Amino acid sequence: KKVTLNMIGKHNILNCLAAVTVGKILNIHSDNIKKALKNFSGIKRRFTLVKNFNGIKIYDDYAHHPEEIKATLQIAKILKPKKVIVVFQPHRYSRFLNLYDDFKKILKNCDKLIVTDIYAAGETRINSISKEKFVKDINKNKTNLAISLKKLNDLPKIIKKSAQSGDLVIFIGAGDITKWANNLPKQLKNL
């Protein structure tokens, strides 16, 4: 009873309940469990607010599997933004190929999708998939939802054109995309 959790989202509540259960099994006093949960602010790169830039909230999230992305988008919807703009960096050719339809199903739930090059993570390129193919396929179901990021230098201009106060911009992926999220506020300021 009366547990304070500094994170939103059903998956975080379920994780909290699992931690409480383990704590009780280990005979940790309830007050200590409550205190630990109250002081826990989450894990870096899990819906981490990078910056509120002129009312546009920029988030960084490690999500690179459809179920993780689904949880991230559910959290975003709880915040009731005007729009959810996702910058998606597919991680690993094999994962992107094997879960291609799941990625399409989940990512159609954002308002704007910017798809980057696939982060290979040491894998060999698979020619049958690409960001361009994904954008074409996802736009069949929801016209003009997705665009392909041709050059990283174009990203700040695209965000400035697409986002306004009240919107969320979420960088999603396990590759080097975290750098992009953290660089964006400065880049937007310099435009």
Residue pairs with C-beta under 8 A, 6 or more apart in sequence:
2 34
3 16
3 20
3 33
3 34
3 37
3 38
4 34
4 37
4 38
5 12
5 13
5 16
5 37
5 40
6 38
6 40
6 41
6 42
7 40
7 41
7 42
7 47
8 75
8 78
8 79
9 47
9 71
9 74
9 75
9 78
10 71
10 74
11 71
12 42
16 37
19 33
19 37
20 33
20 37
23 32
23 33
23 36
24 30
24 33
42 48
45 60
45 61
45 62
45 178
46 61
46 62
47 59
47 61
47 72
47 75
47 76
47 170
48 59
48 60
48 61
49 57
49 58
49 59
50 58
50 59
50 60
50 171
50 181
50 182
50 184
50 185
51 57
51 58
51 184
51 185
52 58
53 184
53 185
53 188
53 189
54 165
54 188
55 164
55 165
55 166
55 167
56 159
56 163
56 164
56 165
56 166
56 167
56 168
56 169
56 188
57 79
57 81
57 167
57 168
57 169
58 168
58 169
58 171
58 181
58 184
58 185
59 76
59 168
59 169
59 170
59 171
59 181
60 170
60 171
60 177
60 178
60 181
60 182
61 68
61 72
61 170
61 171
61 172
62 68
62 173
62 174
62 178
63 69
63 71
63 72
63 172
63 173
63 174
64 90
64 91
64 92
64 95
64 172
64 173
64 174
64 175
65 95
65 99
66 99
66 102
66 103
66 105
66 106
69 88
69 103
69 106
69 107
69 172
70 106
70 109
72 170
72 172
73 84
73 86
73 106
73 109
73 110
73 170
76 84
76 110
76 168
76 170
77 84
79 168
81 166
81 167
81 168
82 164
82 165
82 166
82 167
83 111
83 112
83 162
83 163
83 164
83 166
83 167
83 168
84 110
84 111
84 112
84 167
84 168
84 170
85 110
85 111
85 112
85 113
85 114
85 159
85 162
85 163
85 167
85 168
85 169
85 170
86 107
86 110
86 112
86 113
86 114
86 169
86 170
86 172
87 114
87 116
87 149
87 155
87 159
87 169
87 170
87 171
87 172
87 177
87 180
87 181
88 107
88 113
88 114
88 115
88 116
88 172
88 173
89 116
89 117
89 118
89 119
89 171
89 172
89 173
89 174
89 175
89 176
89 177
90 96
90 103
90 115
90 116
90 118
90 119
90 131
90 134
90 173
91 118
91 119
91 121
91 173
91 174
91 175
92 118
92 119
92 120
92 121
92 123
93 118
93 120
93 123
93 124
93 125
93 126
93 129
94 123
94 126
96 103
96 118
96 129
96 134
97 126
97 128
97 129
100 129
100 134
103 134
104 134
104 137
104 138
104 141
107 113
107 138
107 146
108 138
108 141
108 142
108 145
110 145
110 170
111 145
112 145
112 146
112 147
112 162
113 135
113 138
113 145
113 146
113 147
114 146
114 147
114 149
114 155
114 158
115 131
115 134
115 135
115 146
115 147
115 148
115 149
116 131
116 149
116 152
116 173
116 177
117 131
117 149
118 129
118 130
118 131
119 173
119 174
119 175
119 176
119 177
121 174
121 175
131 148
131 149
132 148
134 146
135 146
135 147
135 148
138 145
138 146
139 145
139 146
147 158
149 155
149 158
152 180
155 180
155 184
155 187
156 184
156 187
156 188
156 190
156 191
157 191
159 169
159 184
159 188
160 188
160 191
163 169
169 184
171 177
171 178
171 180
171 181
171 184
